Amino acid sequence: MIDDILHIFFPRTYTLGNGKVVKEKFNWAPYITIAVIIFSIFCAMATSVDIPRLIQRSDAFWDLIREMMPPNWSFWKDLQKPMIDTIVMSVLGTVVGCLVALPTSFYLSSNFELNNVYLVGHRGLLSLLRTLPTLVYAQLLSIVIGTGTLAGTVSIAIFTYTICVKMLYEQIETVDMGPYEALQSTGASRAKCMIKAIYPQIRGYFWSTVLYCFETNVRSAAILGYVGAGGIGVQINEQLTWRRYGNTGLMVLVLVITVVIIETISRELRKKLVQG
Amino acid sequence: MSSKQLTVQSQLDKFPSVLPKFIIGLLSFVVFYILTTITISFKGINERGILIAINAFKGLFNPSMKVITDLGQYGLLQMLFETLAIAFLGTVIGLVFAIPLAFLASRNMFPKWINNICLTLISIIRAFPSFMLGIMFVKSIGPGAFAGVLSMAIGSIGMLSKLIIEVIEDLNPGIAEALDAAGCSTFEKIRYGLIPQLSSNIISIVLYRLDINVKNATILGIVQAGGIGAQLMFAIGARRWSDAGAMLLGVIVMTVVLEYFSTKIRTRLAGQKG
């Protein structure tokens, strides 16, 4: 057993009967594992990980859950409006973002032989914007255009645009270009060829991308209220400040149920879209 | 000549009418318009807003060198490292919990009732909003990076185990049988039969999740769970635009560099497999 473990690090050499020496293949994996463990310990020190404190304070965590757990059902009346706001924000943001992304992604695909400088520039800009979470846009926009649901919707739309374009142009680059060339030979304009020859090939994929973005956005829209961009986050922030954990419990419950319902519906629809 | 025109005409008539599509489009436009009116109130951008926007634009493109070169606790490098550390440690701890959970939830490893319990647990973890976990940990063990690590670890379990289950269910049982027939010990069976089949897939899943976690670690700051997020939000809220610009630049550079390397490693792993 110990021998086995030692030979993970130091490859064995065998001498065969005819005097030939066979070396085992050298493997980096154990060294990488050790490096990861050392880096984890270093990170643990940097983030002041404190296991005794976790055990000591775990009572407080369960107390918090116990206070939340019989949710305060009477709060449901005040909850409807922000919940609807959250969903509408993500629906509108997703629709606007994806509708703008659809035509743009055609002009960002490399298989139509368009202007290369524009292509690289726009793609580079989008990959920079993609690194920022929705929350940062919401914070910036809530200062510039005022707090409220509009800031949230616009920030969701921007974020959706950046990820939707990438998913779409990667798909468009894999389509069959035959129909496109056939249409072009009849003298149709480039935009017409794209609509009639390329769009039908990515239609299912496009709608499944829309659903995927919607799923992601419902999750991220919940927190946008923290920076004043509307939705249920405003309420969560307020109720937590007032230490009304019963109300918070109800909000978390409603949020979890909404996410599960939307995810289930979208998963079923996406299965159908991929098949059809 | 005339017969040819007639064929074109008849083909055109066969083409389905666009009217239903047009009506659906119009109806959905009306629905979205109504949704807009009930939710979104737009008061118009006043002059102050435009002024703020101009200032913000100027500031964001003039990142403050003071923040970038500062090596103290609120310097850019230290905050970025803390964010990275939260994401990395969260992913590693999440993986440690996700692998046994994924084995328990795989149909080819354990009986059905154990699978169902584990799958329910995974879907509850997945649906629970991760910032809420952050809030709960901050409330119970106090603000700081440790709370961020814990919430990130639990938040990662859901997706990691869901993707690892797929890998485990694709395992080839023939290899373990062949090693058995060759007289290998259990240790050797795991070393030469199981790990080589799983490792490249699991590494690429983990790198993918690490990418996501680095992005999410910025969000955790808003609930005081450590990382660069809190300082970034304060800077934007207080309209210290050049500080905010420096931090945004840091976040963008870190994420792009990480994404570049993780994509490169993942393509290499995928190539190795094929």
Chai-1 contact restraints between the chains, C-beta under 6 A:
chainA,res_idxA,chainB,res_idxB,connection_type,confidence,min_distance_angstrom,max_distance_angstrom,comment,restraint_id
A,D4,B,F187,contact,1.0,0.0,6.0,A-B,restraint_1
A,S40,B,L89,contact,1.0,0.0,6.0,A-B,restraint_2
A,S40,B,V92,contact,1.0,0.0,6.0,A-B,restraint_3
A,C43,B,A85,contact,1.0,0.0,6.0,A-B,restraint_4
A,C43,B,F88,contact,1.0,0.0,6.0,A-B,restraint_5
A,C43,B,L89,contact,1.0,0.0,6.0,A-B,restraint_6
A,A46,B,A85,contact,1.0,0.0,6.0,A-B,restraint_7
A,T47,B,A85,contact,1.0,0.0,6.0,A-B,restraint_8
A,T47,B,I86,contact,1.0,0.0,6.0,A-B,restraint_9
A,T47,B,A145,contact,1.0,0.0,6.0,A-B,restraint_10
A,T47,B,F146,contact,1.0,0.0,6.0,A-B,restraint_11
A,T47,B,V149,contact,1.0,0.0,6.0,A-B,restraint_12
A,S48,B,F146,contact,1.0,0.0,6.0,A-B,restraint_13
A,V49,B,F146,contact,1.0,0.0,6.0,A-B,restraint_14
A,D50,B,F146,contact,1.0,0.0,6.0,A-B,restraint_15
A,R53,B,I141,contact,1.0,0.0,6.0,A-B,restraint_16
A,R57,B,S140,contact,1.0,0.0,6.0,A-B,restraint_17
A,R57,B,I141,contact,1.0,0.0,6.0,A-B,restraint_18
A,A60,B,S140,contact,1.0,0.0,6.0,A-B,restraint_19
A,F61,B,S140,contact,1.0,0.0,6.0,A-B,restraint_20
A,L64,B,M136,contact,1.0,0.0,6.0,A-B,restraint_21
A,L64,B,K139,contact,1.0,0.0,6.0,A-B,restraint_22
A,L64,B,S140,contact,1.0,0.0,6.0,A-B,restraint_23
A,D85,B,T39,contact,1.0,0.0,6.0,A-B,restraint_24
A,V88,B,L35,contact,1.0,0.0,6.0,A-B,restraint_25
A,V88,B,T39,contact,1.0,0.0,6.0,A-B,restraint_26
A,L128,B,I252,contact,1.0,0.0,6.0,A-B,restraint_27
A,T131,B,I252,contact,1.0,0.0,6.0,A-B,restraint_28
A,T131,B,T255,contact,1.0,0.0,6.0,A-B,restraint_29
A,P133,B,K215,contact,1.0,0.0,6.0,A-B,restraint_30
A,P133,B,T218,contact,1.0,0.0,6.0,A-B,restraint_31
A,P133,B,I219,contact,1.0,0.0,6.0,A-B,restraint_32
A,L135,B,I219,contact,1.0,0.0,6.0,A-B,restraint_33
A,Q139,B,M233,contact,1.0,0.0,6.0,A-B,restraint_34
A,Q139,B,I236,contact,1.0,0.0,6.0,A-B,restraint_35
A,V144,B,G49,contact,1.0,0.0,6.0,A-B,restraint_36
A,V144,B,I52,contact,1.0,0.0,6.0,A-B,restraint_37
A,V144,B,A53,contact,1.0,0.0,6.0,A-B,restraint_38
A,I145,B,I45,contact,1.0,0.0,6.0,A-B,restraint_39
A,T149,B,T39,contact,1.0,0.0,6.0,A-B,restraint_40
A,T149,B,I40,contact,1.0,0.0,6.0,A-B,restraint_41
A,L150,B,I40,contact,1.0,0.0,6.0,A-B,restraint_42
A,L150,B,F42,contact,1.0,0.0,6.0,A-B,restraint_43
A,A222,B,P129,contact,1.0,0.0,6.0,A-B,restraint_44
A,I223,B,F131,contact,1.0,0.0,6.0,A-B,restraint_45
A,Y226,B,I222,contact,1.0,0.0,6.0,A-B,restraint_46
A,V252,B,M132,contact,1.0,0.0,6.0,A-B,restraint_47
A,L255,B,P129,contact,1.0,0.0,6.0,A-B,restraint_48
A,V256,B,A127,contact,1.0,0.0,6.0,A-B,restraint_49
A,V259,B,A127,contact,1.0,0.0,6.0,A-B,restraint_50
A,V260,B,A127,contact,1.0,0.0,6.0,A-B,restraint_51
